[in-house]
Amino acid sequence: MTINLNQMSLKELKDLAAQVAKAIASFEERKKKEALTELEDKARDLGYSLADLLSGAGPRKRAPAVPKYANPANRSDTWSGRGRKPRWYQAALDAGKSPGDLLV
């Protein structure tokens, strides 16, 4: 099938582009369904369901962070030591305190 794009109007080209985009999306969906079916069949052959195999595959959950450091000016203002340092923590270090001085 040969299409002479130079002889097509702008409207025809846009229609063709829309049809191509729709065909590509449809193709990708078909391939995903085929892959999913293949994976389900393989899991079933091994004695599992695909849901059983994927149940533990999600991102690992972290335990809530326990406060490790406290602001000397306000002891209810705490930091776990994870993430960006709070300004009060950095100010205390700059003032000559050690991290051990700020422990909860």
Contacts in CASP RR format, 6 or more apart in sequence:
PFRMAT RR
TARGET T0000
AUTHOR 0000-0000-0000
METHOD contacts of the structure
MODEL  1
MTINLNQMSLKELKDLAAQVAKAIASFEERKKKEALTELEDKARDLGYSL
ADLLSGAGPRKRAPAVPKYANPANRSDTWSGRGRKPRWYQAALDAGKSPG
DLLV
3 16 0 8 1.000
5 13 0 8 1.000
8 16 0 8 1.000
36 50 0 8 1.000
39 50 0 8 1.000
40 49 0 8 1.000
40 50 0 8 1.000
43 49 0 8 1.000
43 50 0 8 1.000
43 52 0 8 1.000
43 53 0 8 1.000
65 80 0 8 1.000
65 81 0 8 1.000
65 82 0 8 1.000
66 80 0 8 1.000
67 78 0 8 1.000
67 79 0 8 1.000
67 80 0 8 1.000
67 104 0 8 1.000
68 78 0 8 1.000
68 79 0 8 1.000
68 80 0 8 1.000
68 81 0 8 1.000
68 103 0 8 1.000
68 104 0 8 1.000
69 78 0 8 1.000
69 79 0 8 1.000
69 80 0 8 1.000
69 81 0 8 1.000
69 89 0 8 1.000
69 99 0 8 1.000
69 102 0 8 1.000
69 103 0 8 1.000
69 104 0 8 1.000
70 76 0 8 1.000
70 77 0 8 1.000
70 78 0 8 1.000
70 79 0 8 1.000
70 102 0 8 1.000
70 103 0 8 1.000
70 104 0 8 1.000
71 77 0 8 1.000
71 78 0 8 1.000
71 86 0 8 1.000
71 88 0 8 1.000
71 89 0 8 1.000
71 92 0 8 1.000
71 102 0 8 1.000
72 88 0 8 1.000
72 92 0 8 1.000
72 97 0 8 1.000
72 101 0 8 1.000
72 102 0 8 1.000
73 88 0 8 1.000
77 86 0 8 1.000
77 88 0 8 1.000
78 104 0 8 1.000
79 85 0 8 1.000
79 86 0 8 1.000
79 89 0 8 1.000
89 102 0 8 1.000
92 101 0 8 1.000
92 102 0 8 1.000
93 99 0 8 1.000
END
